[in-house]
Amino acid sequence: MSLAAVPSALVDPAAPLRLSEDGPLAVLTMDSEPMNLFDLPMWQAWSAALDWLTAHPPRGLLIRAEGRVVSAGVDVKVFAELDPGEAESFWADQLALTQALERLPCPTVFAAHSLTLTAAFELALACDLIVATGPARFGLVERKVGFTPAMGGTQRLAERAGPARARELVMTGGLYRASTLLDWGVVNAVFPPAEFKAESLAYARRLAAGPTQAHRATKRIVRAQLDGGVAAADAVLPALAAQVTGTTDHRRAVAAFLSDGPEHDTVYQGS
């Protein structure tokens, strides 16, 4: 991946959202202290970042945040200033960000070191994997302003944890620790706070260094199963397996396995 063509606003140190690279891994960092609120500039930055990532897919994406909290969620001024006549198109635009993140062909990891509310949690739920510190807390707390999550969080939470858990979390507006969401199957891994930055980066690096086309096929198979059940996944599997069979990464890894055994050190190149 090369950031040579990235819009300057996404690499500006003062930007609310910055895009950087770590080898084949792209890293999106929210940095709008003190609360990393989702206001119009933050949403615009997300739109620009996802447009670029869609056009230039990396081999892996890590989403993280600087500051005391990951995000305190949507700036309440957005609700106060939104014209009801424009609400449908406004929230359709924000939901499109969630959908664009979900459609990226590479493995995506959301790293939550602390409080992660509303829009940030909804974007986390659009990622393939969520890692967190044990004390990190998550919430879809829109009930506090008489609203419901509008970036797709409710349905994606139901997909991961079941409808009863989704109703509970959204309707109560409670805050849930990562350890609880680990039990629910929402969070994939929990790392100690002191080691979190290094561990989450290593976790994402490992995915980005893997067999890119095979990861893409895995995402498509899971999506087909979620959308249409096992039969739908079975219908797309043979063609996807055939595509992966033709990749250089697969052929080289098979040859290395036969010559060196299962602990071979094949370097995947994304082809």
C-alpha positions in Angstrom: 0.0 0.0 0.0 1.2 3.5 -0.8 -0.2 6.6 0.8 1.2 8.8 -2.0 -2.2 9.6 -3.4 -4.0 10.0 -0.1 -5.9 13.3 0.3 -3.8 15.7 2.3 -6.5 16.2 4.8 -6.2 12.5 5.8 -2.5 12.8 6.7 -2.7 16.2 8.3 -1.5 15.9 12.0 -4.4 18.2 13.0 -7.1 16.1 11.2 -9.8 14.4 13.3 -9.1 11.1 11.5 -5.7 10.2 10.1 -4.7 7.4 7.7 -1.2 5.9 8.0 0.5 2.7 6.9 2.4 -0.1 8.6 3.7 -2.3 5.8 0.6 -3.9 4.2 -1.6 -2.6 7.0 -3.6 0.6 6.8 -4.2 2.3 10.2 -7.1 4.8 10.7 -6.7 6.8 13.9 -9.4 9.0 15.4 -7.7 12.0 17.1 -10.1 14.8 18.0 -9.7 15.3 21.7 -11.0 15.4 24.2 -13.9 13.1 23.2 -13.4 12.1 19.6 -17.0 13.2 18.9 -18.7 12.4 15.7 -19.5 15.9 14.4 -19.7 17.0 10.7 -15.8 17.2 10.3 -15.4 13.7 11.8 -18.0 12.3 9.5 -16.5 14.1 6.5 -13.1 12.6 7.3 -14.6 9.1 7.6 -16.2 9.6 4.2 -13.0 10.7 2.6 -11.0 7.8 4.2 -13.5 5.1 3.2 -13.7 6.5 -0.4 -9.9 6.2 -0.6 -9.7 2.8 1.0 -12.5 1.5 -1.3 -10.5 2.7 -4.3 -7.1 1.5 -2.9 -7.9 -1.6 -0.7 -5.1 -2.4 1.7 -4.3 -6.0 2.9 -5.6 -5.1 6.3 -7.1 -2.2 8.2 -6.8 -1.3 11.9 -9.0 1.3 13.4 -7.9 2.9 16.7 -8.1 6.1 18.6 -5.9 8.5 20.6 -7.0 10.1 23.8 -8.7 9.1 27.0 -11.7 7.7 25.3 -12.2 6.0 21.9 -15.3 8.1 21.3 -18.1 9.6 23.3 -20.3 9.2 20.2 -22.3 11.6 18.3 -22.1 15.3 19.1 -25.5 16.1 20.5 -25.4 19.4 18.6 -25.9 17.3 15.5 -29.4 16.2 16.7 -30.3 19.7 17.8 -29.4 21.3 14.5 -30.7 18.6 12.1 -33.7 19.6 10.1 -36.3 16.8 10.3 -37.0 17.2 6.6 -33.3 16.3 5.9 -33.0 13.6 8.5 -33.6 10.6 6.2 -30.9 11.6 3.7 -28.5 12.6 6.5 -28.7 9.2 8.2 -28.6 7.4 4.9 -25.2 9.1 4.3 -23.9 8.0 7.7 -25.2 4.4 7.2 -23.4 4.4 3.9 -20.1 4.8 5.9 -20.9 1.7 7.9 -21.7 -0.2 4.7 -18.6 0.9 2.9 -16.4 -0.2 5.9 -18.2 -3.6 5.9 -17.6 -4.0 2.1 -13.9 -3.6 2.2 -12.3 -6.8 1.0 -9.5 -7.0 3.5 -9.6 -8.0 7.2 -10.7 -5.1 9.4 -10.0 -4.8 13.1 -11.4 -2.2 15.5 -9.3 -1.6 18.6 -11.1 -0.1 21.6 -8.9 0.9 24.5 -11.7 2.6 26.5 -15.2 4.1 26.3 -16.7 3.5 22.8 -20.2 4.9 22.3 -22.8 5.2 19.5 -21.3 6.0 16.1 -17.9 4.6 17.0 -19.4 1.4 18.4 -21.6 1.1 15.2 -18.5 1.4 13.0 -16.8 -1.2 15.2 -19.6 -3.6 14.6 -19.1 -3.2 10.8 -15.5 -4.5 11.3 -14.6 -8.2 11.0 -13.0 -8.3 14.4 -13.1 -6.2 17.6 -10.3 -6.2 20.2 -10.4 -4.3 23.4 -9.0 -3.8 26.9 -10.9 -5.6 29.7 -12.1 -2.3 31.3 -13.2 -0.8 27.9 -16.9 0.0 27.9 -19.3 0.0 24.9 -22.8 1.4 24.5 -25.5 2.4 22.1 -26.9 5.1 24.3 -29.1 7.0 21.9 -32.1 6.5 24.2 -30.7 9.3 26.3 -31.7 11.7 23.5 -34.9 9.8 22.6 -33.3 8.3 19.5 -32.3 4.9 18.1 -28.9 3.9 16.6 -29.0 5.1 13.0 -25.7 3.8 11.6 -26.7 0.2 11.6 -25.5 -0.8 15.0 -28.7 -2.5 16.3 -28.9 -5.0 13.5 -25.2 -5.7 13.4 -25.2 -6.3 17.2 -28.2 -8.6 16.7 -26.2 -10.5 14.0 -23.3 -11.1 16.4 -25.1 -11.5 19.8 -28.7 -12.3 18.9 -31.9 -10.1 18.9 -32.5 -10.3 22.7 -29.1 -9.0 23.5 -29.4 -6.2 20.9 -32.7 -5.1 22.3 -31.3 -5.2 25.8 -28.2 -3.1 25.0 -30.1 -0.5 22.9 -33.3 -0.2 25.0 -31.5 0.0 28.4 -28.8 2.3 27.0 -26.4 0.6 29.4 -22.6 0.5 29.2 -21.2 -3.0 28.8 -17.6 -4.0 29.5 -15.5 -5.7 26.9 -15.4 -8.8 29.1 -19.2 -9.1 28.9 -19.2 -8.5 25.1 -16.5 -11.2 24.8 -18.9 -13.6 26.4 -21.6 -12.5 24.0 -19.4 -13.1 20.9 -19.2 -9.4 20.0 -15.6 -8.8 21.1 -13.1 -11.2 19.7 -10.1 -10.7 22.0 -9.2 -8.8 25.2 -5.6 -7.5 25.9 -4.2 -5.9 29.0 -4.3 -2.1 29.0 -0.5 -1.7 29.3 0.1 -3.9 26.3 -3.0 -3.0 24.3 -1.5 -0.7 21.6 1.3 -3.2 20.8 -1.0 -6.3 21.0 -3.7 -4.8 18.8 -1.2 -3.7 16.2 0.4 -7.1 16.2 -3.0 -8.8 15.9 -3.9 -6.6 12.8 -0.5 -7.0 11.3 -0.8 -10.8 11.4 -4.0 -10.6 9.4 -2.6 -8.1 6.9 0.4 -10.4 6.3 -1.8 -13.4 5.6 -3.3 -14.7 2.3 -5.2 -11.7 1.0 -7.4 -13.5 -1.6 -8.2 -16.3 0.8 -9.3 -13.7 3.5 -11.4 -12.0 0.9 -13.1 -15.3 0.0 -13.7 -15.9 3.7 -15.4 -12.6 4.1 -17.7 -13.3 1.1 -18.6 -16.7 2.4 -19.5 -15.5 5.8 -21.5 -12.6 4.3 -23.4 -15.0 2.1 -24.2 -17.2 5.1 -25.5 -14.3 7.1 -27.6 -13.0 4.2 -29.0 -16.3 3.0 -28.0 -19.1 5.3 -25.8 -22.1 4.7 -27.4 -22.9 1.3 -26.4 -19.4 0.0 -22.9 -19.8 1.3 -22.6 -23.2 -0.3 -23.8 -21.7 -3.6 -20.9 -19.3 -3.8 -18.2 -21.5 -2.2 -17.0 -23.6 -5.2 -16.3 -20.5 -7.4 -14.6 -18.7 -4.6 -12.5 -21.7 -3.8 -11.5 -22.0 -7.5 -10.4 -18.3 -7.5 -8.2 -18.9 -4.5 -6.8 -22.1 -6.0 -5.4 -20.0 -8.8 -3.5 -17.5 -6.6 0.2 -17.3 -6.3 0.0 -17.2 -2.5 -2.0 -20.5 -2.4 0.4 -22.3 -4.8 3.5 -21.1 -2.9 2.1 -22.0 0.5 1.1 -25.5 -0.6 4.6 -26.0 -2.0 6.2 -24.7 1.2 4.0 -27.0 3.3 5.0 -30.0 1.3 8.7 -29.2 1.6 8.9 -27.6 5.1 5.8 -28.9 6.9 3.0 -26.9 8.6 5.3 -24.4 10.2 6.6 -23.1 6.9 7.5 -19.4 6.7 5.9 -18.5 3.4 5.6 -14.7 3.0 2.2 -13.9 1.5 2.3 -11.2 -1.1 -1.4 -10.6 -1.6 -1.6 -12.3 -5.0 
